[in-house]
Amino acid sequence: MRGAVLAGGKATRFEGRPKGLERVGGKRILDRVVEAVWSATGAAPVLIANAPEASGWRDDLEIVPDRLADQGSLGGIYTAVTAGPGPVLLVAWDMPFVPETLLEALVAGSKPYDVYLPDSGGRRGVEPLCGVYGPACEAAIRTSLEKGDRRAIGFHDAVRVGTLPRDAVARHGEVSHMFFNVNTAGELSEAEDLWKKLASSR
């Protein structure tokens, strides 16, 4: 099982910095995600990033730019799938609370499927930027993109999709916390408050 951390598109910025370089609980979100993915797979993940300065974010990771330009999150998934052989565990770099035990559960349950995602309870039902993608996804995603469909789950009808059930996901923590992503300064403040709350409860 390979690992990939998705920095996304053009490294979306707020307040002048790429969001994954912001800190929650005194540690960069990027570093938290890398550590979780590394632990779950046993190997250093690649960093899917297009920013020219990305090589300076982590000198221990291989930086892989998008294979197909301007294709959104699905283009990032495609890049992760094509960056090496076999399946890949992919996590977006703006999720500071994804636990390594959840990632380990995704790796363990993924073998019968081409896509294996956690039930997030969100609008899409699953979280496509925290899951395992197999080699069969390459052709399916390419076909979807050629049709102009950039939805992260738009190619699912063409592959075998499995879901880690909501109750199994909840064994690893509060579901709304695990998939909390930081896109704005306000959400960064929320994440810091949540981190302090969780730290005090521990």
Secondary structure as GFF3:
##gff-version 3
##sequence-region A 1 202
A	DSSP	beta_strand	2	8	.	.	.	ID=ss1
A	DSSP	beta_strand	13	14	.	.	.	ID=ss2
A	DSSP	beta_strand	17	18	.	.	.	ID=ss3
A	DSSP	three_ten_helix	19	21	.	.	.	ID=ss4
A	DSSP	beta_strand	23	24	.	.	.	ID=ss5
A	DSSP	beta_strand	27	28	.	.	.	ID=ss6
A	DSSP	alpha_helix	29	41	.	.	.	ID=ss7
A	DSSP	beta_strand	46	49	.	.	.	ID=ss8
A	DSSP	three_ten_helix	52	56	.	.	.	ID=ss9
A	DSSP	beta_strand	63	64	.	.	.	ID=ss10
A	DSSP	alpha_helix	72	82	.	.	.	ID=ss11
A	DSSP	beta_strand	88	92	.	.	.	ID=ss12
A	DSSP	alpha_helix	100	109	.	.	.	ID=ss13
A	DSSP	beta_strand	115	118	.	.	.	ID=ss14
A	DSSP	beta_strand	130	133	.	.	.	ID=ss15
A	DSSP	alpha_helix	137	146	.	.	.	ID=ss16
A	DSSP	three_ten_helix	156	158	.	.	.	ID=ss17
A	DSSP	beta_strand	161	164	.	.	.	ID=ss18
A	DSSP	alpha_helix	166	170	.	.	.	ID=ss19
A	DSSP	alpha_helix	175	178	.	.	.	ID=ss20
A	DSSP	alpha_helix	185	201	.	.	.	ID=ss21
###
